[in-house]
């Protein structure tokens, strides 16, 4: 029995871990790398292992850095089961199709303007075939990944709708091991969804994310107040708030908090545009799964329409989206992608970044080498669609909206797992940049944990 770390190893994107036991191979996630186009394209086309060797895939959640290469796997011949929670499957139905569409559209746009285009990794047909292989299962129900060899169960990770930590039980000869894969651990108190639930099982090994292993977040309540201030200040300048946001999870949280701020009279009555067909569809999926909502939240308990109110407008049509670039007066525009690497936010940044009245509001983690990271670094010139665009707009960063646990929350989650795991042997940190991982590893070792920060291709015996 061993685990090999194929993706999100000493970096944040491309989540993929290979479990080998009794001659069987199981992937935990198969996510897309994001960053420099040429570099990440080469990494995305490099399969974690030969397709014919893979017996099953167990998916933690729908974010593209965890699910985004599944259609490529299918395109290359994978035809076995992909396990997921029911809500994750419903989200993947729209997200993978959207990913395929974005790749095709970006390639077409670049070619049309005489720029070098990257061939799409996969197409819409591959995304549809991927969904046909996906089986949705509820939380807290054991399922046979490979009968007699590997079984698993999901618990709520509190990261996005349907997100899960995975408990994997493997058997070989007379030996049985339990692996806990955290997926992406969420934060307590996030809007809409329930708080993270540490697995209450005896684990031998933990594979844990470490995205924010070196820092603490602003409080969730503080983030809402900060959002209100940014909207008020930008509107007073006559500007627009441009928010690159993941269409799934972050967009709904922002709408939820703008709704709450509007109800409290804390923002002016300016139009709020959710300019993302994917966010429109994702919001519908959220509305299909109220069983996952946190009923302890006041607005969840009292307001039947969480994502629909008089200021908010959902734009699906391309013409409507283009019209926003000539819109006069204050507004809030939320558009994907979350790391500003593709999608409609690029067009809004190309038009809006040069205007000092505007604010670019960053509400999530921006990986190295992404346009979002360059905005966070306030680089004076951005390259968008091959053109140089000056960044004169204000830049605000709100880490309180991160759907990832910070270092205190990660340690608290892991301590809860250890409390149920007297034989815990090792913790493997993944999904983090080196500085964050090394800081968290040091803190955990000081608490008595044996910690490894595996690189790509490294293998460890279970």
Secondary structure, 3 states (H helix, E strand, C coil): CEEEEEECCCCCCCCEEEEEECCEEEEECCCCCCCCHHHHHHHHCCCCCCHHHCCEEECCCCCHHHHCCHHHHHHCCCCCCEEEEHHHHHHHHHHHHHHHHHHHHHHHHHHHCCCCCCCCCCCHHHHHHHHHHEEEECCCCCEEEECCCEEEEEEECCCCCCCEEEEEEEEECCEEEEEEECCCCCCCCCCCECCCCCCCCCCCEEEEECCECCCCCCCHHHHHHHHHHHHHHHHHCCCEEEEECCCCCHHHHHHHHHHHHHHCCCCCCCEEEEECHHHHHHHHHHHHCHHHECCCCHHHHHCCCCCCCCCEEEECCHHHHHHHHHCCCCEEEEECCCCCCCCCHHHHHHHHCCCCCCEEEECCCCCCCCHHHHHHCCCCEEEECCEEEECCCEEEECHHHCCCCEHHHHHHHHHHHHHCCCCCCEEEEECCCHHHHHHHHHHHHHCCCCEECCCCCCEEEC
